[in-house]
Amino acid sequence: QVQLVESGGGLVQAGDSLRLSCAASGRTNSRYWMGWFRQAPGKERNFVGGQNWGGPTYADSVKGRFTISGDNTKTMLYLQMTSLKPEDTAVYYCAARPFGSSWSSWDIASWGQGTQVTVSS
């Protein structure tokens, strides 16, 4: 399984921007998509956005505000967040899934440890 480590979380004000990073290591010959989930206290862990054939896919709540990208080495994944809202406050988790799976938490092969994003109102 791929190992994932997130970084870049912090405390920001509403309307600010923040970029999260996910470093991947230990990947085998298996093919993986990488993406992001988030979980607020007492809430379910929900899909934010992830890689897919033809480009990234995003949850409706973040479309137009969040952008997923990676570097040419395929070892780094970024989540560029703009126009942040208080409701974006959550622990953000990097995730990896096999190509033959879906962006459901049940299909995730590897999780990062999470990084806290807090957006003040």
C-alpha positions in Angstrom: 0.0 0.0 0.0 1.1 3.6 -0.6 2.0 5.6 2.4 0.5 9.1 2.7 1.5 12.1 4.8 -0.4 15.4 4.7 0.8 18.8 5.6 -0.2 22.4 5.2 -3.2 22.8 7.5 -3.7 25.8 9.7 -5.9 28.5 10.9 -7.2 31.0 8.3 -9.9 33.6 8.0 -12.9 33.2 5.8 -12.1 34.1 2.2 -8.5 33.1 2.6 -6.6 30.5 0.6 -4.6 27.5 1.7 -2.8 24.7 0.0 -2.5 21.3 1.5 0.2 18.8 0.4 0.2 15.0 0.4 3.5 13.1 0.0 3.2 9.5 -1.3 5.8 6.8 -0.8 6.0 3.0 -1.0 3.9 2.7 -4.1 4.2 -0.6 -5.9 3.4 -1.5 -9.5 -0.3 -1.1 -8.6 -2.1 1.9 -10.0 -3.7 4.4 -7.7 -5.7 7.5 -7.8 -5.1 10.0 -5.1 -7.6 12.4 -3.5 -8.9 14.2 -0.5 -11.5 13.6 2.2 -12.5 15.7 5.2 -14.1 15.1 8.5 -15.5 17.6 11.0 -16.0 16.6 14.6 -18.9 14.3 15.0 -19.5 14.0 11.3 -18.8 11.4 8.6 -15.7 11.5 6.5 -16.7 13.0 3.2 -15.1 13.0 -0.2 -13.7 16.4 -1.2 -12.0 15.7 -4.6 -9.8 13.2 -6.3 -8.0 12.3 -9.5 -10.0 10.5 -12.2 -9.8 9.7 -15.9 -9.8 12.9 -17.8 -9.2 15.1 -14.8 -10.1 15.6 -11.1 -13.6 15.3 -9.8 -15.0 17.3 -6.9 -17.8 17.4 -4.4 -20.4 19.9 -5.1 -19.6 21.9 -2.0 -16.1 22.7 -3.2 -16.5 23.0 -7.0 -15.0 26.2 -8.3 -13.1 26.8 -5.0 -10.8 23.8 -4.6 -8.3 22.5 -7.1 -6.4 19.2 -7.1 -3.0 19.0 -8.7 0.2 17.0 -8.6 3.8 17.2 -9.6 5.5 15.4 -12.5 7.0 12.7 -10.2 3.5 11.5 -9.2 4.6 11.5 -5.6 3.0 14.7 -4.4 -0.7 15.7 -4.4 -1.9 19.2 -3.7 -5.2 20.6 -2.7 -5.4 24.3 -3.4 -8.3 25.8 -1.5 -9.6 29.3 -2.2 -12.5 31.4 -0.9 -12.5 29.3 2.3 -15.6 29.2 4.4 -16.2 28.3 8.0 -18.0 25.2 6.9 -14.7 24.0 5.3 -13.3 23.5 8.8 -12.4 19.9 9.2 -9.5 17.5 9.4 -8.4 16.8 5.8 -7.2 13.4 4.8 -5.2 12.4 1.8 -6.4 9.1 0.3 -5.4 6.6 -2.3 -7.6 4.1 -4.1 -7.0 1.5 -6.8 -8.0 2.3 -10.3 -10.8 -0.3 -10.2 -12.5 1.3 -7.2 -14.7 4.4 -6.5 -14.3 7.5 -4.4 -16.1 5.9 -1.5 -14.4 5.8 1.9 -15.0 2.0 1.8 -12.7 1.7 -1.3 -9.8 3.7 0.1 -6.6 1.6 0.2 -4.5 4.1 2.2 -5.2 7.1 4.4 -2.9 9.9 5.6 -2.9 10.9 9.2 -4.9 14.1 8.6 -4.2 17.8 8.8 -6.4 20.3 10.6 -7.9 23.2 8.6 -9.8 25.8 10.6 -11.6 28.7 9.0 -12.6 31.5 11.3 -15.9 33.3 10.7 
